Every structure is written in structure tokens, then in C-alpha cells.
């Protein structure tokens, strides 16, 4: 992951050398990008016997955590936008695992105002490497939300709710209903702070055939440039 972080920093710093003053949040044809650091928290709830949960009504919980690095980019036009995030996360997710994710989000804006409601389908792909081998990850989802832009400022806030289904392997899958928040705040004429949070509840059906509930939170933060 150190190599990924170094490459991400070098790329964004080199690109930022040619960037001018940060565009306003309401400007069109704007590209924003930067490196990210992330923290992930999971709380799983499961029964002693997943096959007959009524025979073991006392549910157990298990806390998991991890952290990672990545890069993100977003391009906005008047009625549509596209964002991507590529990152690697390492943590104790039921055993030490490394998760590599690439997610693409497509914004369909419904109004052109400071408050811009939108529909946001997403899809992506990734890979999980753990003690028992490697598995692909194929997320697809749909969110509904709104973006609020500051006046004559690069600042904006985005909030959305929706669901995501993740194909984990031939024998595993999961689904989440989540809240997503994003913020973009100008720090200087050329540098901004980008931050985001995802929080939701879902389920995972694992390769043993058991299903358990998952509470998951993820926080992103990093510097950003735009042109």
C-alpha cells in the first residue's frame, strides 16, 4: 500500500502544478481529483448456530477495523457527472484481508440550482485477498440524493441514501442500505479538503451458507485540486 500511496501523491502533486484557482461549485466542466486516506469499521452480529438461529437466540457481535489509501476523481457538467474511487484497504475483516476496490458513480442531476437533487447509479469491481484465498467483488447500486453548493465558492455538500448489492464470489454475496455524505471545502486558492462518510446496515451470506448482519462505517479524507 505504501507504493500505491507514493504513486497517488506524486501523480496529484504533479497534476496540481498546472491547476489554477479552484472553480466555483456551480461551474460546469470541472474536474476534481486527489489522494485519499480511509478508515473502515465493521460490527457483525451473528448467531452461535447459523442454521437454526431460533435455537441460539443470544446473538454475538464481532468488531472489525481497517484502513487504507486511494485516489478519487470527479467530473461535472450541467446535468450529469461522473466520479471514481480506486483504493486498497487492509484490516482484520474476520482474518487479515486486503481489499482492492474500483467504484464508478454516475450523477443524473434533476435540477440546475444551488440545491441539485440527483439519481446516482454505481458499479465497480475489486478483489479481496485473505487467508483462504482471493475472491472478486462486483458491486452495483442505486442512490438518491441532493447536492448543495455554496455561493461563489468551491464548497459543496452531498447527501444520498440508497442500496448496493455486492457479488463476492460464487458462494458469497452481500447487500447494504446506506447513507453517504461528501464534502468539498476550499482551503486556499488552489487546494481543497475532500471528505466523505458512508454508514449503513447490510447482510452477508458467506461460503458456509450462514447469513449475518453487518454495520459498516467508512471515512475518507484527503487534499484535492480542481480545474
N, C-alpha and C positions, 0 to 999 in steps of 0.2 A: 504493500500500500504506500510505502514511502516513495517508491518510484512514480506511482500514479500522482501523488501529491506534488512532487517536484515538477513533473511534466505539466500538470494543470497550472501551477503558479507561473512557470516560465512562459507558457502559452498566453495566459491572460495578461501578464505584465508586458509582454512584447506587443500584444494587440492594443493594449491601452495607450501605448506611446503615441499612437496616431489619433486617439479619440479626443474630441473637443469637449465643450461644456455639455453636461448632462441634458438630454432633451426633456421637455415637459412631459408629464404623464399622459396628457391628451394628444401629444403629437403622433403623426402617422408615420409608417415605415421606419420604426425604431427597433434596433437590435440591442438587447441587453445580455450580458454574459458575465461569468465569474466562477471562481473556485468555491467549494462548499466544505464545511466540516459538519458532521451529523452525529447525533446521539439517539439510540434506539432503546426503548423499554418495552418489555412484554410481561404480562401476567396471565398465565394459563390456569384454567380451572378444569379439573377432570375428576372422575370417579375412580375408586380403587379397582372396580371391575367394569371396564367399558362396555362389556357385552350385556351385563344385567345391572344397569345403574340403579334400579329400584332396590337391589339387594345391598347396595352400599351408598345410602343416602348422604353420607358425610363426604362432601366434595373436598378435594385437596387443591391447593393452589401452588404455583411454581413461578418464581420471578426470574426473568431472563434480561440480559442487557447486552449492549454492544455499541460500537462507534465506528465511524468511517470517514472517508473523504470522497470528493467527486467534483464534477463541473456541471454547470447548467447554462442554458441559453434560451432566449425568448425573442420572437419576432412578432410585432404587432402591426396590423393595418387597421382600416376603418371598421370593418365588420367581422374580420377574422383574425386569429392569432395562433401561433404555434410555439410550444415550449418543449424542451427536452431536458432530461436529467440523466447523467451517467455517473454511477458511483460504485464503490466497493465498501461493504460493511463486514466487520469481523466481531464475533461475540459468542457468548455462551447461550445458544439457542437450542437447549436440550442436548448439549455437547458442543464443543467448539466448531463453529462453522464460518465459512467465508461466503458472502452473498454478493454477487455482481449483478447490478440492475441497470437497464436502459428503459426509461419510460418516456413516451411521447404524448403530449396533451394538445388538443385542438379546441380552440375557443371560437364559439359562434356567438358573436355579440348581437343582442336583440334590439338595443337602443344606442344611440350616439349621444350620451350625456355624461356628466360627471359621474353619475351612478349608472353603470352599464351591466345589466343582467346578461347572463350568458348560459349556454349549454356547453358542456365540455366532455366529449368522449375521449377516452385514452386507451392506449395499448402499449405493449412493450415486450421485452424478453430479457432473460437473465439466466444465471446459473448459480446453484448452491453446491458448495463442496464441503462435505462433512466427514466424520469418521467412518460413515458407512458408504461413502462414495459420492458421486456427483449426480445432480438432478437438474433438469431445465426448469425455468419459471416463465410462464406466459400469462401476464395479467391483461385483462380487458375490463373496462368500466365506463360508467357514465355519471357525471356530476352536474348539479345545477347550482348556480351561484351568482354573485354580483361583484363588480369591481368599482371601487370609489377612488377617484383621482383628485389630488389637490389642485388648487388654482395657481397657474403659472409656477408650477413646482414639479420636480421629478417624482414626488411622493405619491404612492398609491397603496391601497389595501384591498385584498381579495379574500372573500369568504365563500365556501361552497360546501355542499353536502351531497352524498351520493353513495354508490356502491361499486365494488370491484370484485371480480372473480379471478382467481389465480389457479391455473393448471400447473401443478407442481411436478407431477410425474405420471406414469401410467396408473399408479395406485394411490396417489395423493392429490387432494385439491383443497382449496380454501376459498372463503368469501368474507368480505368485510363491508360494513356500513360505517362511513367515516365522515368526520368534519375536517376540512382543510383550510388553513389560513395562510396568507402570504403578505409580506410587507416589503416595500422598497422605499428607502429613506436616504435622501441626499446628505452626504457628509461634507463634501467640498464641491467645487465647480465640476470636478471630473470623476469623483469616486462616490459610490453609494454603498449602503449596507442593505443586503438582501437577507431576509429571514423568513422561515416558514415553520408551520407546525401541522402535523397530521395526528388525529386521535380518533380511534374507533373501536368497535367491537366486531368480532367475527368468529368463524369456526374453522377448524382444520380437521380433515378426515385423513388419518395417516395410514401408512402401509400395513399396520396391524389391524385395520378395519375399525378402529375406535375414533370417535369424534369428540373433540373437546373445544371449549370456548376460549377465545383469545382476546385480551385487551391489549391494544398496541398504541404506543405513542412514539413519534419521531420528531426531532427538532433539527432544523437546518440553519446555518448562519455562514455568511462569508461576504467579502468585499465584491463590488460589482462595477462594471463600466458600461457605457452605452454610447451609441452614435446613431 
